[in-house]
Amino acid sequence: FINNINILIYSKSIEKNYRAIKQAHNRYIEWVRKYRAVFTLDKYHLIYFIKACKFINIKAIVNI
């Protein structure tokens, strides 16, 4: 039984964060397949906090 999984990623670059998120997601999917766990996208959320929009590339996209 798997109830909650949280991943925290932090850096000064949103592009680095997105690459790290994608890598973490891919490792999670491998784990899900290995242990035949159920993965529900309805409960999957991405939340990020920023100090100021002028310092980051808000047009960057993460594709998972």
MDAnalysis code that builds the backbone (N, CA, C; Angstrom):
import MDAnalysis as mda
import numpy as np

u = mda.Universe.empty(192, n_residues=64, atom_resindex=np.repeat(np.arange(64), 3), trajectory=True)
u.add_TopologyAttr("name", ["N", "CA", "C"] * 64)
u.add_TopologyAttr("resid", np.arange(1, 65))
u.add_TopologyAttr("resname", ["PHE", "ILE", "ASN", "ASN", "ILE", "ASN", "ILE", "LEU", "ILE", "TYR", "SER", "LYS", "SER", "ILE", "GLU", "LYS", "ASN", "TYR", "ARG", "ALA", "ILE", "LYS", "GLN", "ALA", "HIS", "ASN", "ARG", "TYR", "ILE", "GLU", "TRP", "VAL", "ARG", "LYS", "TYR", "ARG", "ALA", "VAL", "PHE", "THR", "LEU", "ASP", "LYS", "TYR", "HIS", "LEU", "ILE", "TYR", "PHE", "ILE", "LYS", "ALA", "CYS", "LYS", "PHE", "ILE", "ASN", "ILE", "LYS", "ALA", "ILE", "VAL", "ASN", "ILE"])
u.atoms.positions = np.array([
    [0.845, -1.191, 0.000],
    [0.000, 0.000, 0.000],
    [0.881, 1.242, 0.000],
    [0.646, 2.115, -0.931],
    [1.381, 3.378, -1.030],
    [0.365, 4.499, -0.898],
    [0.582, 5.360, 0.078],
    [-0.382, 6.427, 0.319],
    [0.072, 7.759, -0.274],
    [1.208, 8.253, 0.146],
    [1.681, 9.561, -0.322],
    [3.163, 9.508, -0.666],
    [3.504, 10.206, -1.722],
    [4.905, 10.369, -2.087],
    [5.106, 11.850, -2.371],
    [6.140, 12.423, -1.775],
    [6.462, 13.829, -1.987],
    [7.887, 13.936, -2.496],
    [8.092, 14.837, -3.429],
    [9.418, 15.085, -3.977],
    [9.678, 16.584, -3.868],
    [10.814, 16.941, -3.293],
    [11.198, 18.345, -3.178],
    [12.438, 18.578, -4.037],
    [12.341, 19.549, -4.930],
    [13.454, 19.890, -5.805],
    [13.660, 21.391, -5.714],
    [14.919, 21.810, -5.563],
    [15.221, 23.228, -5.399],
    [16.521, 23.588, -6.117],
    [16.491, 24.664, -6.855],
    [17.702, 25.255, -7.428],
    [17.357, 26.676, -7.857],
    [18.342, 27.404, -8.349],
    [18.105, 28.773, -8.808],
    [17.638, 28.829, -10.263],
    [17.593, 27.670, -10.924],
    [17.204, 27.611, -12.330],
    [15.952, 26.760, -12.486],
    [14.921, 27.330, -13.080],
    [13.689, 26.573, -13.289],
    [13.917, 25.444, -14.293],
    [14.823, 25.655, -15.248],
    [15.128, 24.597, -16.217],
    [15.773, 23.398, -15.525],
    [16.692, 23.666, -14.585],
    [17.298, 22.572, -13.812],
    [16.252, 21.865, -12.976],
    [15.347, 22.628, -12.398],
    [14.269, 22.022, -11.611],
    [13.416, 21.110, -12.480],
    [13.064, 21.564, -13.660],
    [12.229, 20.755, -14.550],
    [12.941, 19.481, -14.985],
    [14.240, 19.581, -15.274],
    [14.987, 18.363, -15.630],
    [15.008, 17.393, -14.449],
    [15.197, 17.919, -13.244],
    [15.212, 17.073, -12.050],
    [13.843, 16.452, -11.789],
    [12.777, 17.206, -12.019],
    [11.420, 16.681, -11.853],
    [11.187, 15.536, -12.832],
    [11.578, 15.737, -14.076],
    [11.391, 14.699, -15.094],
    [12.189, 13.441, -14.746],
    [13.430, 13.626, -14.279],
    [14.252, 12.481, -13.886],
    [13.620, 11.750, -12.691],
    [13.160, 12.490, -11.707],
    [12.516, 11.877, -10.542],
    [11.254, 11.136, -10.963],
    [10.476, 11.718, -11.849],
    [9.251, 11.072, -12.336],
    [9.584, 9.772, -13.066],
    [10.598, 9.796, -13.911],
    [10.979, 8.584, -14.643],
    [11.430, 7.478, -13.695],
    [12.194, 7.845, -12.655],
    [12.619, 6.848, -11.661],
    [11.415, 6.302, -10.902],
    [10.451, 7.152, -10.606],
    [9.229, 6.723, -9.924],
    [8.447, 5.743, -10.799],
    [8.319, 6.044, -12.078],
    [7.602, 5.153, -12.998],
    [8.288, 3.792, -13.070],
    [9.617, 3.775, -13.096],
    [10.345, 2.496, -13.070],
    [10.000, 1.711, -11.814],
    [9.964, 2.395, -10.684],
    [9.634, 1.765, -9.405],
    [8.204, 1.224, -9.416],
    [7.282, 2.008, -9.975],
    [5.880, 1.589, -10.074],
    [5.769, 0.305, -10.893],
    [6.459, 0.248, -12.008],
    [6.429, -0.952, -12.859],
    [7.067, -2.151, -12.159],
    [8.190, -1.919, -11.486],
    [8.903, -3.004, -10.807],
    [8.043, -3.656, -9.730],
    [7.341, -2.839, -8.958],
    [6.548, -3.358, -7.841],
    [5.060, -3.455, -8.144],
    [4.713, -3.184, -9.407],
    [3.314, -3.281, -9.854],
    [2.368, -2.449, -8.992],
    [2.817, -1.276, -8.662],
    [2.001, -0.355, -7.872],
    [1.008, 0.361, -8.788],
    [0.001, 0.947, -8.210],
    [-0.998, 1.694, -8.967],
    [-0.635, 3.170, -8.914],
    [-0.601, 3.795, -10.068],
    [-0.240, 5.204, -10.184],
    [-1.439, 5.954, -10.735],
    [-2.002, 6.860, -9.949],
    [-3.196, 7.595, -10.345],
    [-2.836, 9.029, -10.690],
    [-2.977, 9.400, -11.949],
    [-2.654, 10.757, -12.374],
    [-3.595, 11.796, -11.773],
    [-4.794, 11.399, -11.376],
    [-5.738, 12.340, -10.768],
    [-5.200, 12.934, -9.467],
    [-4.314, 12.219, -8.801],
    [-3.758, 12.687, -7.538],
    [-2.351, 13.252, -7.691],
    [-1.918, 13.451, -8.896],
    [-0.559, 13.916, -9.182],
    [-0.596, 15.423, -9.362],
    [0.146, 16.153, -8.543],
    [0.139, 17.611, -8.609],
    [1.561, 18.153, -8.608],
    [1.760, 19.209, -9.340],
    [3.032, 19.920, -9.332],
    [2.767, 21.304, -8.760],
    [3.465, 21.620, -7.691],
    [3.333, 22.937, -7.060],
    [4.730, 23.529, -6.965],
    [4.898, 24.728, -7.433],
    [6.196, 25.373, -7.260],
    [6.004, 26.796, -6.770],
    [6.971, 27.234, -5.994],
    [6.932, 28.554, -5.386],
    [8.096, 29.375, -5.921],
    [7.835, 30.638, -6.217],
    [8.878, 31.514, -6.742],
    [8.900, 32.815, -5.944],
    [10.069, 33.430, -5.885],
    [10.183, 34.724, -5.206],
    [9.727, 35.855, -6.114],
    [10.237, 35.881, -7.338],
    [9.896, 36.947, -8.274],
    [9.988, 36.408, -9.700],
    [9.005, 36.701, -10.503],
    [8.965, 36.191, -11.880],
    [10.075, 36.754, -12.760],
    [10.642, 37.905, -12.434],
    [11.650, 38.506, -13.301],
    [12.977, 37.750, -13.290],
    [13.168, 36.857, -12.327],
    [14.432, 36.137, -12.212],
    [14.406, 34.743, -12.833],
    [13.260, 34.279, -13.274],
    [13.176, 32.930, -13.831],
    [12.489, 32.950, -15.182],
    [12.658, 31.882, -15.913],
    [12.018, 31.724, -17.210],
    [10.640, 31.115, -16.992],
    [9.616, 31.945, -16.910],
    [8.268, 31.432, -16.640],
    [7.660, 30.750, -17.862],
    [8.331, 30.821, -18.999],
    [7.847, 30.156, -20.210],
    [8.381, 28.734, -20.345],
    [9.275, 28.330, -19.448],
    [9.820, 26.971, -19.493],
    [8.704, 25.971, -19.217],
    [8.774, 24.813, -19.865],
    [7.724, 23.798, -19.760],
    [8.331, 22.472, -19.331],
    [7.641, 21.777, -18.447],
    [8.037, 20.421, -18.090],
    [7.012, 19.468, -18.696],
    [7.486, 18.486, -19.436],
    [6.613, 17.485, -20.056],
    [6.846, 16.153, -19.378],
    [5.829, 15.694, -18.663],
    [5.915, 14.396, -17.989],
    [4.886, 13.475, -18.608],
])
